[in-house]
Amino acid sequence: MNVIRDVLAAHYQLPMLSCVGLLLFMGVFTGTIAWIFRSGSREVYSRLSDLPLQDHHQDGETQS
Amino acid sequence: MNQPEKAQEFDSFSYDDDIVKKFVHATLIWGFIAMLAGVFIASQLANWRLNLGLPWITFGRLRPVHTNGAIFAFAGNAVFAGVYYSMQRLLKTRMYSDLLSRVHFWGWQLIIVAAAITLPLGYTVGKEYAELEWPIAFAINVIWVIFAFNFFKTIQIRRERHIYVAIWFYIATILTTALLHVLNTIQIPVSMWKSYPIYSGVQDALVQWWYGHNAVAFVLTTPFLGLMYYFLPKAADRPVYSYRLSIVHFWSLVFIYIWAGPHHLLYTALPEWAQTLGMIFSIMLIAPSWGGMINGLLTLRGAWNRVRTEPILKFFVAGLTFYGMATLEGPLLSIKSISAVGHYTDWIIGHVHGGTLGWNGFITFAMVYWLVPRLWNTKLYSEKLANLHFWVGFLGTLTYVISMWTAGITQGLMWRAIDASGKLVYPDFIETVTRIVPLYYVRAVGGALYLSGFVIMLYNIYRTIALAPKEVEPVVVRAPKLLEPTFEMLGRKPHRILEGLPGLFAVLSFVAVAVGTFIELTPAVLSSDYVAVNPAVKPYSPLQLQGRDIYVREGCYLCHSQMVRPLISETLRYGSYSRAEESVYDRPFQWGSKRTGPDLARVGGKYPDLWHYRHMMDPRDVTPDSIMPIYPWLYRDKIDFDVLKKKLQVMKSLGVPYTDDEVEHASDLAHEEAHRIASGLVAQGVPADTEDKDIIALIAYLQRLGADFKKGLIQ
């Protein structure tokens, strides 16, 4: 436990860690944006957004 | 579907709607009880006589019944009802195990009953929204794991490859709530109904508000967003406005929310960097929160004309609007200069109720009105009554919130008012209380209105179910079997395979919340340098420790803080600001979050013992306009001296530097101190048989608060 503590304490004093954290943070969000606008995603998301509307048919069969 | 046509085979099955009905019933029953308790304690604040001098219904014990009831019983059961209904349909499968669903249901109800019994009896850990003692906290973990197992196994046997965004929010809820609850409830038992947290002071505060804020995030926000993303498109009969926006909404919300907890501790003894981190991430929360709200409201594009007539859509629109208001107000209150005015005041109470009554309540009502006719295969008894419910509930919410905003800002400004000579304009705390008592009456009326609307719904739902046919055959559903992804499919649409991997998705969600948790909590929990231990600060004496446990038992922390902020107006009123080392032996920490009464961090030595004795007997004896309850049982109930040795043993095991001699003779030491305090009181006319009563232990504790500082031991 002491080793972990010392390693952490040492790293928390690294200014670079803040920069890495910021880059990671921006990377996640730009990555998410890039992912949702990837080629062919429109039709996929259009079908996905219809999922809640596909489950209440009187004949009991779900809609494709 | 998304299978190659040649491979399509159909399964026939039915959904388990009985479990949904059970959770709907529980939502309605517990909702009524939680709201009734809320109206009652609101009335107690308006008129202290309603505490009736009875321990189990006094404000400090009943308030956790209200909060836990509203969060875990009302909102919790509503979430489970919605989750069980929607996930079966979105995944096109019955729940993995009907038995586990029922163990989950009955286990959860037993936990609620246990909470409703133990909290009024004074069995509490003393941390807000985490008051339940260790056996119940452990049971919550067990039941949650059973729910999670059933949930993930259901995902595993699904017939729809893709996992709709609502289920993403459910997954984040399940994983994060487990993480929050387990880490915040690690405590060492002293007896069956008493335990001490392993964290103390500033560490306990950080862990508690990391939990407390994220209970709001992952019990009252993410699952309700999941419900919104499922039930709003159903009610509006059109798909969600932007699925892309829902993805950004999800990831940004779960990633950012987990960091925001320290905004509950601005200007406290928490290190500055943690406060700043909490403030910045709280402000960033506006973006995903409003993204979700806008996505919800725009889902109604082309259907706004129906909002005029359909109560379900009214509830959704108002619920989303309150969500938007609360998620703008919350970040604003997280800005340090605004927090300086709003914190500890009723502004926070108004903010919280804007979210719970307006967002959680209205989304739940919309869901129940939509679900019940479908579950019971009938029509809603009265749309008019549902509309009436909406308007009464809406008026009640506005009355509640506006009265508390007014009370909070009024009192916050009165606390801070300093005249030209540098003195407090309102030096007597009670002046700032009497000014807002009329608003407490208005708040109680607002709560009563909201409860009235709920009763209207109960009647409407009762009549709706009464109209339902007695015997209904379960609907048999047919859906194509789900095949394992093939290389052919993978080559054609690799992203569709990835989006359908729930295990990977769950891991990524967990990582998103774990990053903030790790960075914020690790220094506090692992580093002994986090709080400088001052050797001059001594542990509580056995009698003071017993008095502290009485303070926790009576819920004093719900109305009194123990944290003087480094603001001029506070140091003028209370004395020097609080240091982290002062609460290093506090398990649990008692910094509080509300000042219905004044801060007590420096109360030790401020008044003589007799003042405290009379004050607890009847606060009006020493402060004529006080709204504090009376505590006659403290003068009847005897101190449990026998348990003190065990308490000191547990504290010592947690690192409190008691000597072996102190532990061994804890009871004797407490008797000696009690005798000393009682002798002084008896000499001033107090009855001679007071020495072994709870009030003596409580006086010992109160006189200790801030005493180390006043002796000059802390610089």
Interface residues (C-beta under 8 A of the other chain):
Chain A: M1 I4 R5 L8 A9 Y12 G21 V28 F29 T32 I33 W35 I36 F37 R38 G40 S41 V44 Y45 S46 L48 S49 D50 L51 P52 L53 D55 H56 G60 E61 T62 S64
Chain B: M1 S86 R89 L90 K92 E160 H162 Y164 V165 A166 Y229 Y230 P233 K234 D237 R238 P239 V240 Y243 R244 I247 V248 W251 S252 F255 R374 V475 V476 V477 R478 A479 P480 K493 H495 R496 E499 A512 I519 T522 P523 L526 S527 S528 D529
